[in-house]
Amino acid sequence: CFGLHFASQKKRRDSFPAAMPAVVEEYQDPLQWRFEEAQRTSETRAETWENDLCSVKLLVMHRPTHEPNRDKAGDYPFSWHLAGRRRLWELRLQLRFKRLPQDQLFFAAELGNFVQVSGMTRQAQKALVAACRGIAGECYHSNGDDPQEVLPGTELEPPTFAMPLWAFDQFQVSAPGSEPDLSANLEGVGMRRSDGVSAYIDAMKSALGNLSTEKVYTFCLWGVSQFLDCIRWEITGVLPGTTLDFNRLCGSPPAFLSIYELQKQGSEKRHLKSLKRSYLRVAAWSDLHAPPELAKPKEPYIATNADFSWDGYDLLDFKSDTAGYAAAPAPAAPVESVDLLGIN
């Protein structure tokens, strides 16, 4: 059992050993994700997967925002890293290319279907996009194509928020076999945006301009996490004192995270599926707001005497030993009465 608590984490994070325990055995993490093609579900350790374009290793850590007491105590996986920080979660991934991209790579959040957004939700969406741009820099945002407003047979763009890879907060290029352990302390590994945005972007662009199948690329993302509580499935910190159910923006879970190459085609600026070559695509949701097909059925409620009693009287005779309906009570004994109104 992992028992490192918040009080013991005030020492420097770079003093932790190379790999830290991740699992609190009794903790059930509601955050779920799976590689869409492989149908393999998430774990509290790095998960590997590959296709004909690349091999991938992915790890997602999230504070237990649905259990404030556990969050405060630091009694959850990776609390040694997340506790005391603004980030709600961190995504870490490693890529080793089998086929090098020829066009720009994007990291994106996508929805499966068009969602009509208006009113207060629209204002919250604008604030969220602006906040993410303020942290990640340049990005592409589209609400997608409304199927009611395009000609039949026309390809539709899905709702998309896409960023260049330098929107990641940390990266490292390694020789195969020397790449960092994704579950370890990565302080001091590679470069971070916080060390200087301009130099960081230049270094990332240089690395992306010299991609190799003989290198392993490690990326970490956490900057935008302060606005997206993935366990509670809420947008937070965008409008003061207000949270917003993420389903008002995405319709229903899951949402999709992907890394894709976008082929250039004339003046077309949309991120159409036909122009993408996907290196990674992951479906993500919370068990607290699961997709309808994955929602766990609620256990039937079993009534007790406490639900049908008043001042200790067993109204439904739940305590009766008689099966089926309760037996009728015996007639009450005669009680002496007084004719107060002189009616008799």
N, C-alpha and C positions, 0 to 999 in steps of 0.2 A: 504494500500500500504506500502510495506517495504521500508523505506527511510534511512537506516543507511549507511552512505557513508564512504569512505576510511579515510578521515581526522579525523573522530570521533573514529577510531579504534586503535589509538596509545596507549590507556590505556591498562593495563594488561588484557590478555584474561581470566585469572582466576577470573576477577572481574565481568564477565557477569553473569546474572541470570542463573538458572538451565536449562531453555529452552529458545531458541531464535527463533524469527520469521524466517521462511525459504523462504517465497514466495514473490517475486516481481511480482505483478499482471500482469504488461504489458510485462514481460519477458517470451519469449517462448524458453524453453531449447531444443536445437537440440538433446542432448544426450538421447537416448532411450534404454530401456531394458525391457525384459519381462521374466517371468518364462515360460520356454519352454512348459511344459505340460499344464499350466493353461491359457496361452495366455493372461495374464494380463499385462498391460503396466505400464511403470514407472511413478512416480510422484515425486514432490519435498518434499515428506514426506515418512516416512518409510512404506513399503508395506509388508504385511504378506502373508504367503502361507504355506501349509503343505502337506506332503505325508505320506506314511505308515512308513517312517524311522525317520522323524523329523518334527518339525515346524520351520519356518524360518521367520525372519524379516530382511529386506534389505533396505538400504538407500545409494544412490550414489549422491555425490555433485561434481560439476565441474565448474571451472572458465570459463567465457564466452570468450574463446580465439579467437573466430570468431568475436568478437566485442571489439577491443582494448580500445576504449573510455569507454565503460561500465565497462570493467575489471579494468581500471585505476581508475574510479570513485567509484568502489565498489558497483555498483548498480545492484546486482544480488543475488539470494538466497545463503545463507551461506557465504556471503562476510565477515561477522564478524569473520569467522574462517579461510577462505582461503586467504584473501587479505594479501599481503606482505610476503607470503611464497613461497618456491620453488615448492611445490607440485601443480600440475595442477588439481588434483582431489583426492577424498578420498572415499573409499568404506567402509561401516560399516555394519556388519551383526551380527545377534544373532541366535544361534542354541539351540534348546532343543531336545535332542535325544529321540526317542520312541524305537529305537532298537540300541543297542550299537555296534559299529564296532569291528570286530575281527582282522583286519589287519590295516596297516598304512593308514591314511587319507592324501589326497593331495588336494591342491588348484591349479587349472590349467586353462590355457587359451588354447582352442582347436579350430581347424578349421573344417568346415564341409567336406572339400574335399582336396585331395592332390594338392599342388601347386608347380610347377617346379621353383626352385630358383637358379639363377646363376649370374655370373658377379658381378657388383656393388651391386646389391641387396643382393647377398650372403655375401659380405663383410659387408654390413650394418647389416645384420641379426646376423653375428658373433659378431659384436661390441655390438649390443643390448643385446644378450644373456650374453656376458661377463660383461656388465654394470649391468644387473639385478643380476647376480651371485655376483658381488661385493657388492651389497646392501643386497640381500636376503640370500646369502649363497648358500648352496647346492641346486641343482635343477636338473630336468630331462628335456632334450630337444631332440625332434625328428622331422625331417621334414616329417615323416610318410612314408607309403609304396606307391610306385608308382604302380598303378594298371596295367601299361603296362609291369611291370617287375616281376610279381608274377603269380603263376599258378591260373587258374580260380577256383573259389570256396574257395580260401584261404582268411582268415580274414585279413583285412587291418587295420593297425594302423593309426589313423588320426594324422595330424600334432599337436604336443602337446608341451606345455611348462608347466611343473608341479613343484610345490614346496611343501615341507612339511609345516604344518600349522605354524611352528615357523618362517616362512618367513613373516607372518603378523607383523605389526609394533607395535601393542598394543593388549592386551587381558585382559579379566576380567572374573572371575567365580562368579556367583551370585546365591542366592536362588531365586526360582520363585517369582515374584512380587517385588523383590528388584533390578532387573537388571536396568542399566542406560537407560535413554531416548536417542535413537540414534540421535535425532536432537539437543541434548543439548551440552553444553561445557563439553568435556570429559578429560580436563586437570586434572591430578592427579588420574584418574580412573585406577585401575589395574596396569599392568606393561607395559613398553615400551622397545623396542630394544635399543633405545638411552640411556637408563639408565645403560646399560652394557650388551653386546651381550651374553657373556657366561652364566651369571646368568639368563638372560631372557630365553635362550634356555633350560637350566636345569629346570626352573620353568614350561615352556610350556610342556616339555616332561613329567614332573611329573603330570601335569593336564591331559594330553592326556592318560597317563597310568592309570588314575583313573576316567575315564568318568562315568557320572551318568545320569540317566533319570530324576533325581530330581534336576538338576542344569541347569542354562542358561549360555551359553558361548558366550561372546561378542568378536568380532574380528574387527580390523581396519587395512586397508591397504592404504598406500600412498607413500612409498619409491620409487617404480618403476614408479610412475606417471609422474615424471619429464621427462621421455623418451617417453611417450605415450599420445599424444594429441587426446583424443577420439572424441571430437567435430569436429576438423578439419580433423580427421582420418589420422593423420600423426605420423611418428616416428621422434622425435626431440632430439637434444642434444647429440646424439650418435657420429655422425661425425661432426666435427667443421664446422659451417656455412652452414650445409646441413639439409634439411628435406626430408623425403621419404614418398610418398603416401603408406599408410598401405595396400592398395589393391595389391601392388606388392609382399607382403608377404602372404596375406590371400586370394588372388584371388578376392573375392567379399564379402561384409558383408552379414549376421552378423558374428561376432566372438562369441565364447561361453565361459562363465566362469562357472566353476563347482567345487564342492567339492565331491570327491568320495573316496571310500575305494578300494584299489587294492589288489585283492586276489593273493596270492603267488601260482605259478604253476611251479615247477621244476626250470629249468634254464631260463625260459621265463622272459625277462626283459622289453619287450614292454608293453605299456599301452593300451592293447586291450579292446574293448568295452565289450567283453564277460567276462573279468576279473574284471570289475568295478561294484560297487554298488553305484549309484549316490544318494547323499543326496540333492544336489542342482545343477541345471543346468539352466543358464540364457543366453539368446541370447541378444547381445548388438550391437548397431549401432548408427550412427549419421544421423539425417534427412538431413544433408548436403551431405551425401554419403549413401543414403538409399539402402537397398536391392531392386533389380529390381521390385519385386512384391509389395513393399511398397512405392516406389518412388512416390511422388506427381506429377501429370501431370502439365506441365508448362501451364500457362494461354496463350491463343493465343495472338499474338502481333497484336495490332490494329494500322495501319499506320495513321499518321497525316500529315497535309500539310507541316510540318517542314521536313518530310522525303523526300518530292518530290518538293522542291522549290529551287530557286536560286536567290539571291539578291532580295527576296521578290516577285518574280513572281510565281504565282500559276500554276506550270507546268501541274498538273493533274486536275486543276479546281475543287479542293476539296471544294471550297467555293460556287460553283454553286448551285442554288436552284433547278436545273433540276435533276430529278432522273435518275439513270442509267449513261450512258456515258454523258460527258459534251457536251453541244452544241458547234458547230463549231464557232469560233470567227467571228465577222463581218469583211468584207473586209476593209482593211486600206484605208484611204483617199489618193488620189494621191498626190505625193510629187514632187515638181519641181526638175529636175535633170540637171546636166551639163556634157557634153560629154568631159571628160578630155583628152581622148586619140585620139579624132578626128575620132572615128570609124564611126560615122554617118555623 
